Amino acid sequence: MISRRLSIGLVASSLLLTGCASGGQAPTRNIKQVTDGVEKDAGDLKIRNVKIVVLPDGSGTLVGFIVNHSEEIDQLAGIFINGQQAELAPTAPLAKNVPLIFEGESANAKAKVAQLGAIAGTRVPVDLYFAKAGKVRLDTLIVDNTGIYSSIL
């Protein structure tokens, strides 16, 4: 008899304890970031997978890409990484659906600071200045120059 009551009690409590009251819009269910890079939308500008690779000499290189989904052309006017202005090349306009890619095989842009002043595993502010969209601030992760990032200079 005790065994039966115990079994019924365990079954009932397990049903009550495993229910989730958060529903389909739980904050943890809606996380979209699938990489260690940060993402942000600034109107029609989509900024994706942004991170900073710290190099052995203490400099830092931006990794990520920006896509403009607007018919209106914008331009990346400047980048500040951890409060320092990055060397940005080139400063090509952001036309519709033509991504600006920082680093990698398809790279068409580069942004680098001479002294990052931060170590891997920490985060630093990255400010992107656009001619029309204005300023966009990201809280960006610093990663080591190893593994898939070992070819970045």
C-alpha positions in Angstrom: 0.0 0.0 0.0 2.8 2.4 0.9 4.6 1.5 -2.3 1.5 2.3 -4.4 1.0 5.7 -2.6 4.6 6.5 -3.1 4.4 5.6 -6.8 1.3 7.8 -7.3 3.0 10.6 -5.4 6.1 10.5 -7.5 4.2 10.4 -10.7 2.0 13.4 -9.7 5.0 15.4 -8.5 7.0 14.7 -11.6 4.2 16.0 -13.8 4.0 19.2 -11.7 7.7 19.8 -11.6 8.4 19.3 -15.3 5.8 21.8 -16.5 7.1 25.0 -18.0 5.2 28.2 -17.4 7.3 30.5 -19.6 5.5 29.5 -22.7 6.5 30.1 -26.3 7.9 33.6 -25.8 10.4 32.8 -23.0 13.5 35.0 -23.3 15.9 32.0 -23.5 13.8 30.5 -26.3 14.2 33.7 -28.4 18.0 33.9 -28.4 19.2 34.2 -32.0 23.0 34.5 -31.5 24.6 31.3 -32.7 28.2 32.4 -32.9 30.6 34.1 -30.5 30.2 37.3 -32.5 27.6 39.9 -31.7 24.7 40.9 -34.0 22.6 44.1 -34.2 20.1 45.6 -36.6 20.2 49.4 -37.3 17.2 49.9 -39.5 18.0 48.2 -42.8 21.6 47.7 -41.8 22.3 44.2 -40.5 25.6 43.8 -38.5 26.5 40.2 -38.0 29.1 38.0 -36.2 31.3 40.9 -35.0 34.2 40.1 -32.8 37.8 41.3 -32.3 40.8 39.1 -32.7 43.7 40.1 -30.4 47.0 39.5 -32.1 50.3 38.6 -30.4 51.6 42.2 -30.7 48.6 43.6 -28.8 46.8 44.9 -31.9 43.2 44.0 -32.7 41.4 43.2 -35.9 37.7 43.4 -36.5 35.9 40.3 -37.8 32.3 40.3 -39.1 30.1 41.7 -41.8 27.5 44.4 -42.6 24.7 44.2 -45.1 22.5 47.0 -46.2 19.0 45.9 -47.2 17.8 49.4 -48.1 17.6 50.9 -51.6 19.3 54.0 -50.1 23.1 53.7 -50.1 24.9 54.3 -46.8 28.6 54.4 -45.9 30.7 53.2 -43.0 32.5 56.4 -42.0 34.5 55.2 -39.1 35.1 52.5 -36.4 36.2 52.9 -32.9 37.4 49.8 -31.0 37.8 50.1 -27.3 37.8 53.9 -27.7 40.5 54.0 -30.4 39.9 54.9 -34.0 40.5 51.9 -36.2 42.4 52.1 -39.5 39.6 51.4 -42.0 40.1 50.3 -45.6 38.4 50.8 -47.9 35.6 53.2 -47.2 33.3 51.8 -50.0 29.6 52.7 -50.0 27.2 50.1 -48.6 24.9 49.4 -51.6 21.8 47.2 -51.3 22.7 43.5 -50.5 26.4 44.0 -51.2 28.0 43.0 -47.9 31.0 44.7 -46.3 33.1 41.7 -45.1 35.9 42.1 -42.5 38.4 39.2 -42.7 38.1 35.7 -44.3 38.3 34.4 -47.8 35.6 36.9 -49.1 37.0 39.9 -47.3 36.6 43.3 -48.9 37.4 45.5 -45.9 39.8 45.7 -42.9 39.6 47.5 -39.6 42.5 47.3 -37.1 43.7 49.2 -34.0 47.4 49.3 -33.1 46.9 48.6 -29.4 43.7 46.9 -28.3 44.3 47.2 -24.6 42.2 44.1 -23.8 42.7 40.3 -23.4 40.8 37.4 -25.0 37.6 36.5 -23.2 36.7 40.0 -22.3 34.4 42.5 -24.1 35.1 45.9 -25.4 32.8 48.6 -27.0 32.9 48.9 -30.8 31.3 52.0 -32.2 30.4 52.0 -35.9 29.7 55.3 -37.5 27.5 55.4 -40.7 26.9 58.4 -42.9 23.1 58.0 -42.7 22.3 55.4 -40.0 24.5 57.2 -37.4 26.3 55.6 -34.5 25.8 51.9 -33.6 27.5 50.6 -30.5 28.3 46.9 -30.0 29.6 45.1 -26.9 32.1 42.9 -28.7 33.9 39.7 -27.5 37.7 39.5 -27.8 39.1 36.2 -29.1 42.6 34.8 -29.4 44.5 34.6 -32.7 44.3 30.8 -32.6 42.3 28.0 -34.3 40.0 29.4 -37.0 41.4 32.9 -36.3 45.1 32.0 -36.6 45.3 33.4 -40.2 44.1 36.8 -39.2 46.7 39.5 -39.2 
